Amino acid sequence: MPEQQHLSKDTKMAMSSQFLGFMLDAYDMAMVIVMAPILGKIFISPKGSLLWQYIAVVLGYSITMAARPVGSAFFGAYADKIGRRFLLLFTIGGVGVMSLLSGFLPTYQQVGVLAYVLYCVLRFFMGCFFGGEYAVGHTFAIEYAPQARRGAISGFIQSGFPLGYVLASLVFAAISYFAGKAILYQYGWRIAFMTGVIPVFLALWIRGNLHESPEFEKTKAKGNIEKAPFFSLFRRPQLWDFLQVFVFMTGLFLTDYSVYGFLPKILTLDGRGFDTTTYSLIYGFALFLSFLGYNFYGWISDKTGRKILTQWYCVFLVVFGVPVFYVLYHAALARNIRMAILGTCMAGMLKLAWGVVPAYLCERFPTKRRAAGVGFGYSAGAILGAWFPIYVLWAHKIPFVHAIEGQDTWLSPAVILTIGAIMTFVSLLYSPETKHLQLDEVGEKERASDAAKVAAADAVLAR
């Protein structure tokens, strides 16, 4: 194998570390989604409709996502100033603590509205730690990756997310099957949340044996550490790159949530569709396909380039988004397993572009502000994208959409998915191709601009 493609021991450990960390991220988030029909009855007043109970719980998911920019800005900025390694330990430890606390939340029956308030507060802090996880962990792993295999490694670490959903779906399916509905509502949901603590210990052990990022060490040795890396994102010329990434990620989040957030509701149809255990297994199968797809998409981006591949993929989303949701909805109505499997195969294909995200974002920001840029650039997409339940309600009220889907919500998520795909496509019109860049070359435009300013100042002094 050529030297530039060789994976060192440190590279493999960095990959494994972030794969596991991102899997934990997804595991927690998936537990909220797959248990949403149950959690709605546990944390929300029974006076509300089933749709409102579901939306209120999924809004907790949105709060987690909306809190990510806070964590990514804070932890990312410190990772660019003091290094990546220590913060890797801190963020994963925080995720473990929040997972444990989730299992001890009081219910609406015990404390009333306070139960939902505490649920939302906990989701906020979990989001902060997750934002730090992405900012520090993905940057760390990609900085260890050989240039020729950054896309493949990107797909691998990103695939931890759908695998986390798969595991959450399987664990929840097992708990619901063996415990039964009554136990599930009493304390089974607590056990489901607390299982997320177990992998944290493995992640802490791996990260405790890692060395500092080589790219950060080189930047530190050159004396290029910035005092305020986060605020540097909003100064030209970096500002234009950040805005492009912001639109890119907002579009991806809208497409992603449309699949993740509403697949359970479409498959169950408030009791008219598949039962809890069956839909959890179907949901898990869809995410397993995404796990495979992320790896393939990242690998092929090393061959074709990140930009053109993702633009064509956005076209695919626009064409096939509505048909996928249509198949899933009618599969649930008929409780047709074969049709549901076909629909989930199609749904799994709606998420593949995420495989390239870690590499692409790292290639858009220089090392001295990469963790802040990657973390906040990624998480900032959730500032608008995370409120997808509200957008779906808006789409549901559009006259022609409502006329087609009636009281069910299957077409409206597809409408939001289509809007997100268009946003991502347009953002890439303003992006360069990045796969050929060495990470220490990122920011050449900025360096050229700085050099031009120095030359201009010298010319003025020479006069």
Secondary structure, DSSP 8 states (H G I E B T S, - for coil): --GGG---HHHHHHHHHHHHHHHHHHHHHHHHHHTHHHHHHHHS-TTS-HHHHHHHHHHHHHHHHHHHHHHHHHHHHHHHHH-SHHHHHHHHHHHHHHHHHHTT---HHHHTHHHHHHHHHHHHHHHHHHHHHIIIIIHHHHHTS-GGGHHHHHHHHHTHHHHHHHHHHHHHHHHHHHHHHHHIIIIIHHHHHHGGGHHHHHHHHHHHT----HHHHHHHHTT---S-HHHHTTSTTHHHHHHHHHHHHHHHHHHHHHHHTTHHHHHHGGGTS--HHHHHHHHHHHHHHHHHHHHHHHHHHHHH-HHHHHHHHHHHHHHHHHHHHHHHHHHHHHT-HHHHHHHHHHHHTTSGGGGGHHHHHHTTS-GGGHHHHHHHHHHHHHHHHTTHHHHHHHHHTSHHHHHHHTTS-SHHHHHHHHHHHHHHHHHHTT----TT--GGGTTHHHHHHHHHHHHHHHHHHH-
